[in-house]
Amino acid sequence: RGEDLQFTWERVKTTRTASVEKPYQQQGDESFDEPHVVAQRLALRRDKRVLRELDRFWRAYKKDADGRVSKAEYLRVHSKWCAVLIPDLTLEEAGAAGEEDWLSDAVGLPALGAEQLANALFQLADLWCSGVGGEEYASFLYKLFRRVTVRTVTDAAGRATVFPPKAPAVDRLGSYRTFVTMRATKLSATAPPMMLGLRMLAAIDAAAAAAAAAAPETAPAGDDEPAAE
């Protein structure tokens, strides 16, 4: 649909300060901790726009026999959050972050119900949004959902067809590649090979190479045949 699913911090900056700027997740705004702002942030948990996006996530998660989200399912999706939000994490760091967040979000429970999962997702939006407003929080959650899910359609016979996401546009892929490479350079002179963003780019490149190899070759048109349009 041609939607812009980029987050604010992914937009490549060309200013001199970009090279020394802290990673987005390490920045902060002390004004967000003022009592009246905290109250505004908490009130967004019941904003209709935010609730719509939280429910969208809940319906997409796989549930156990009791209709709850297991730790394994939570960690599976959490790894996707990490790949999208902090692509310079390594697999080990992402796994450790998932375990830590599970302890916080599950509050001692063996699985998450709709309310606990919604709280976890809301806290994620609250952490990553740079403003305070229902539209901004809902937009963040919507973009995150679109970037970690695939569309599945089930027909009348119960057969499910999965529609993989379209390949990113050339300019979008170029922008993401620049973002990840820039972050990798800041992280280390030799970026860790297991960095999530680099792995994602490698997978995209491998898929593109495989598609190109599988595509039938088009022979040049001869004198007797018109070139295909």
C-alpha positions in Angstrom: 0.0 0.0 0.0 3.0 2.3 -0.2 2.8 3.1 3.5 5.7 4.7 5.3 6.6 2.3 8.1 9.8 3.9 9.1 10.3 5.0 12.7 11.5 8.5 13.5 15.0 7.4 14.5 15.5 5.4 11.3 15.5 8.4 9.1 19.1 8.9 8.1 20.5 12.2 9.4 23.1 14.2 7.5 24.0 16.7 10.2 27.4 16.7 11.8 25.9 15.7 15.2 24.6 12.5 13.7 28.0 10.8 14.0 28.2 11.4 17.7 24.5 11.1 18.7 23.6 8.5 21.2 21.5 5.5 20.0 17.8 6.4 20.2 17.1 3.9 23.0 19.8 5.5 25.2 18.4 9.0 24.9 15.9 10.4 27.3 13.7 13.5 28.1 13.5 14.4 31.7 10.3 16.3 31.1 8.5 13.0 30.5 8.9 12.2 34.2 7.1 15.3 35.4 3.9 14.2 37.3 1.4 15.8 34.9 3.2 14.2 31.9 3.3 10.8 33.6 -0.4 11.1 34.2 -1.0 11.9 30.5 1.1 8.9 29.5 -0.7 6.5 31.7 -4.1 7.7 30.4 -3.1 6.7 26.9 -3.3 3.0 28.0 -7.1 3.4 27.6 -7.0 5.5 24.5 -9.3 4.0 21.8 -6.7 4.2 19.1 -4.1 2.6 21.3 -6.5 -0.2 22.4 -7.2 -1.0 18.7 -3.6 -1.6 18.0 -3.0 -3.6 21.2 -5.9 -5.8 20.3 -4.4 -6.3 16.8 -1.3 -7.7 18.4 -3.2 -9.9 20.8 -5.2 -11.5 18.0 -2.0 -12.3 16.0 -0.2 -14.1 18.8 -0.3 -17.9 19.0 -2.2 -19.0 22.2 -1.8 -22.1 24.4 -4.6 -24.5 25.3 -5.8 -21.9 27.9 -5.9 -19.1 25.4 -2.8 -17.4 26.8 0.6 -16.5 25.4 3.4 -18.8 26.5 6.9 -17.8 27.3 8.2 -19.5 24.1 5.7 -17.5 22.0 6.5 -14.3 23.8 10.3 -14.8 23.2 9.7 -15.7 19.6 8.0 -12.4 18.9 10.3 -10.4 21.2 13.2 -11.4 19.0 11.3 -9.8 16.1 10.9 -6.6 18.1 14.6 -6.5 18.7 15.5 -7.0 15.1 13.3 -4.0 14.1 13.9 -1.7 17.0 17.6 -2.3 17.9 19.2 -4.0 14.8 22.7 -3.6 16.3 22.0 -6.2 19.0 23.6 -9.5 18.7 21.6 -12.7 18.9 22.9 -13.3 22.4 22.0 -9.8 23.5 18.5 -10.1 22.1 18.0 -13.4 23.8 19.1 -12.0 27.2 16.9 -8.9 26.7 13.9 -11.2 26.0 14.5 -13.2 29.2 14.8 -10.0 31.2 11.6 -8.5 29.7 9.7 -11.7 30.3 10.5 -11.6 34.0 9.2 -8.0 34.1 6.1 -8.5 31.9 5.0 -11.9 33.2 5.1 -10.8 36.9 5.6 -14.4 38.0 2.8 -15.9 35.8 3.5 -18.9 33.6 1.8 -17.3 30.6 0.4 -13.9 29.6 -3.3 -13.0 29.2 -4.6 -10.2 27.1 -4.2 -7.6 29.8 -0.6 -8.5 30.6 0.4 -8.6 27.0 -1.2 -5.3 26.3 0.6 -3.8 29.3 3.9 -5.0 27.9 3.2 -3.6 24.4 2.0 -0.3 25.9 5.2 0.0 27.9 7.2 -0.6 24.7 5.3 2.2 22.9 5.8 4.5 26.0 9.5 3.8 25.9 10.0 4.4 22.2 7.7 7.3 21.4 9.2 10.8 21.4 5.9 12.5 22.1 2.8 12.0 24.3 -0.4 11.4 22.3 -2.8 8.6 21.3 -2.1 9.0 17.6 1.7 8.7 18.1 1.5 5.7 20.4 -1.0 4.0 18.0 1.1 4.8 15.0 4.2 3.2 16.6 2.3 0.1 17.5 0.8 -0.2 14.0 4.2 0.2 12.3 5.7 -2.3 14.6 2.9 -4.8 13.9 3.2 -4.4 10.2 7.0 -5.0 10.3 6.9 -8.2 12.4 3.9 -10.0 10.9 2.8 -11.6 7.7 -0.7 -11.7 6.3 -2.5 -15.0 6.5 -5.9 -15.7 4.8 -8.0 -18.8 5.7 -10.5 -20.1 3.2 -13.9 -21.8 3.9 -12.2 -25.2 4.0 -9.8 -24.0 6.7 -6.8 -23.9 4.5 -4.4 -21.0 5.4 -2.4 -19.1 2.8 0.5 -17.0 4.0 1.3 -13.9 2.0 4.9 -12.9 2.7 5.7 -9.2 2.8 6.6 -7.5 -0.4 10.3 -6.9 -1.0 11.2 -3.4 0.3 11.5 -0.7 -2.3 14.9 0.1 -3.5 15.0 3.5 -1.7 13.7 2.0 1.5 16.2 -0.8 1.5 19.0 1.6 0.7 17.9 3.8 3.6 17.8 0.8 6.0 21.1 -0.4 4.8 22.7 3.0 5.4 21.1 3.1 8.9 22.3 -0.3 9.9 25.8 0.2 8.4 26.1 3.5 10.2 25.0 2.0 13.5 27.4 -0.9 13.0 30.3 1.5 12.4 29.5 3.4 15.6 29.2 0.1 17.5 32.6 -1.3 16.4 35.3 -0.8 13.8 34.4 -4.4 12.8 30.7 -4.9 13.4 29.7 -8.2 15.0 28.8 -10.7 12.3 25.8 -11.8 14.4 24.3 -8.3 14.6 20.6 -8.5 13.9 20.5 -5.8 11.3 23.3 -7.3 9.4 21.7 -10.7 9.5 18.5 -9.2 8.2 20.3 -7.5 5.3 22.1 -10.7 4.5 18.8 -12.6 4.4 17.3 -9.9 2.1 20.3 -10.1 -0.2 20.2 -13.9 -0.3 16.5 -13.9 -1.2 17.1 -11.4 -4.0 20.0 -13.4 -5.4 17.9 -16.6 -5.3 15.0 -14.9 -7.0 17.4 -13.5 -9.7 18.9 -17.0 -10.2 15.5 -18.6 -10.5 14.2 -16.0 -13.0 14.1 -17.3 -16.6 16.7 -15.7 -18.9 15.3 -13.6 -21.7 17.2 -14.2 -24.9 17.9 -11.1 -27.0 15.4 -10.6 -29.8 16.6 -11.8 -33.2 16.0 -10.2 -36.6 12.9 -12.3 -37.2 11.2 -11.8 -33.8 10.0 -8.6 -32.2 11.4 -7.7 -28.8 9.0 -8.5 -26.0 7.4 -5.4 -24.4 
